[in-house]
Amino acid sequence: MELPPFKTKMVEPLTMRTRKEREGLIKKAGYNLFFINSADVMIDFLTDSGTGAMSENQWAALMQGDESYAGSSSFIRFKKAVQKVLGFPFVIPTHQGRGAESVFNTVLLNDGDSVTGNSPFDTTRAHIENRGSKIIDVTSGEAFSKKSLHGFKGNVNLKKLERVLIKNKTIRYVLLTITCNSVGGQPVSLENIRGVAKIAKKCSVPLFYDIARFAENSFFIKEREKRYRNWPISKIVLETMRHADGVLMSAKKDAIANMGGFIAMRDPLLYKKLAPQAILHEGFLNYGGMSGRDMETVAKGLYEGIEESYLRHRIEQARYLGESLHKAGVPVLRPIGGHAVYVNASEFLPHISWDRFPAHALAISLYIEGGIRGVEIGSLMEGRNPETGENRKARFELLRLAIPRRVYSREHFDYTIDVFKKIVKDKGRIKGMKFNYESPILRHFSSTFKLLS
Ligand code: F0G
């Protein structure tokens, strides 16, 4: 067992609800977990984004927030942390990750352009498509194999990447998402990163990363790539970043802040091009939608996020939950990723067809049974084909249990495992779902459902 490298100073009480109360609450919420109040959730695995517990140093730094519009000392400290931890000289703050995506893609992409790389996150995809551009996904085949236990399932298929870059002249940049949230929080190896960088350079296409979970990726590199076993995480991070022209960051993840983001880069000309767009949408270049105190928490969190003892404990938490569920007969994507456990619901509930949303049905059962909230990542989230109006079938029907940073302890995970064990015994009774109201866009957030009888 990994000893948590922290202890609790302040507590946030959980409201204990009974099973009966939860049955009523979820019915009233139209069987949509986004309509459930957090006070009615006992363990919230909805996301690891902005939900982490800040340290005493972050809270102390927050009191030093300089809220000046221009030249704030909080910005100077924030920029210094980004430069030191990641090695990029130019930094544009944004209110969160998607703010960075919006500014970046508005400047880099136009109608008919393309982007290639491993599978981007939904908001990233939406921002690219919103510019009339398309994504050519070159994630390695391992990512989609249930059997493979490859240590770096977030890797790019290098041969495919090279083919795509040679054939396609509309590609404006290569984007590597590390770790790759869309394929189970799986890491990308440094060997693969080097390969990607070499090909991108040869084809004169710039390389950018989405580094929401760069620290977790670096931990996996240390753990799984022999060459780096004795390297400190800080050095692996810099070695990773060395190959990129720039990065987009949601500071709500590996910077353990509740809000924030940024774009960091090497090229002063790119900075000049992005700056006006950033001012227009995010705010002046010294705050970009963050308050001074937010920037202070990110500055501290960037250092805390790469502490090896913290990362080891965090990765072990996900692994403990995932491997215990696997042993209890719940199929999960393996190896377990960095920030979440992904339950394969179509394998767990083979009696529910994909268009009856097995992962959503499982999410509802998990809430009723134990007050635990996860999120469906499957055909419900995938939506309909805009041309044919047909439901799109996702590659996997997954229930994601994302783990907030420094929030839950072993008892919370043991409780979760016990709830799953109860569900395993009676899983045949879980029924599929159909729409009561289907929202036309991003339907998983705001649709309501009925249980099939
Ligand atoms: N990139 C990745 C890989 C992400 O996982 C997210 C958000 C973003 C970008 C967008 O950042 O939320 O700060 O605007 N992921 C969250 C999640 C929402 O639950 O996985 P944001």
Boltz pocket constraint, residues with backbone or C-beta under 6 A from the ligand:
constraints:
  - pocket:
      binder: B
      contacts: [[A, 46], [A, 47], [A, 48], [A, 49], [A, 96], [A, 97], [A, 98], [A, 99], [A, 121], [A, 123], [A, 124], [A, 177], [A, 179], [A, 181], [A, 210], [A, 212], [A, 213], [A, 250], [A, 251], [A, 252], [A, 260], [A, 261], [A, 402]]
      max_distance: 6.0
